[in-house]
């Protein structure tokens, strides 16, 4: 019962804030923090808009709250004013009520000052006013989307189900928001996220629709993560709609989900030694007709590969340093690195059982092209392995 009363009190406080102080925006819930402007009536007939930030660490108790004012009231901020503000914090139980009484307190101090008629303060520019109004509209419509902002309220982050999009305000009327960070994958048919986003409400609705649309694709990818040995990407993020999984020491499989048709046959490509790639490609081609959109993706993939279970990652043994080793097993034998600048992993493996060195296709292509006498047959360049000198080939259109 006590909990219900507490919840009702908080909800009533929120409603009062929207009604009485529409330009005070809740920018954080931990701790509860409001930021914006407080309109204060003056005896001169004009109202002052005071910049204000209120941090309530023990909400709804205001006893240890922090409050920061803008320079608009610098001329009245003295020891007496600060004491009055502290008294208010100890005597009220709602943020909305505190701000209402604070308006009266500031008004009384201003009216008793002799410098108010000559005091000038900076008016908030039109863009800031628009931002406050837009945020107010955003909070008035309940949704499951979380909203946060930076200190200057010009970067807004919207998040739903751990998928976030960060937007920055621009000065362009036609494109008022630009995306500075996104967990959403790029889907060519939908265009860039910031396309046609004129308000934060539109951005919020677009985020919700895309998250709902991608949920089933993400569910398929999660099944792959749980049942397969994923070697790329590490770690997987919502923006990654592909997986590269381990099959054998010299073979891996690349899988890319179609986000608009998540149960259809995904894009599949094999990487590794030529003999294993050729053998597995032929096997999958024979089994393609068995793909069943009503089955889960793991069973479908095992059917294509004609296996009962996917290989699992072995527990790594404690590394023993070998100072004679020049390059690690999984690194490219040419550039001595695991990932290129475009995050590509080595996807070519020597056919020689005693060699099995890994190569980036681009590195191997450059190597083979630089050696005179290597032949090109059916879009493949043939030459010798840089490590064991056995025959090796590489697709030219990598």
Secondary structure by P-SEA (a helix, b strand, c coil): caaaaaaaaaaaaaaaaaacccccccccccccccbbbbbbbccccbbbbbbbbbbbcccccccbbbbbbcccccccccaaaaaaaaaaaaccccaaaaaaaaaaaaaaaaaaccccccbbbbcccaaaaaaaaaaaaaaaccccbbbbbcccccbbbbbcccbbbbbbbccccccccccccccccccccccccccccccaaaaaaaaaaaaaaaaaaaaaaaaaaacccccccccccccccbbbbbccccbbbbbbbccccccccccccccccaaaaaaaaaaaaaacccccccccaaaaaaaaaccccccccccccccccccccccccccccccccccccccccccbbbcccccbbbbcaaaaaaaaaacccccccccbbbbbccccccbbbbbccc
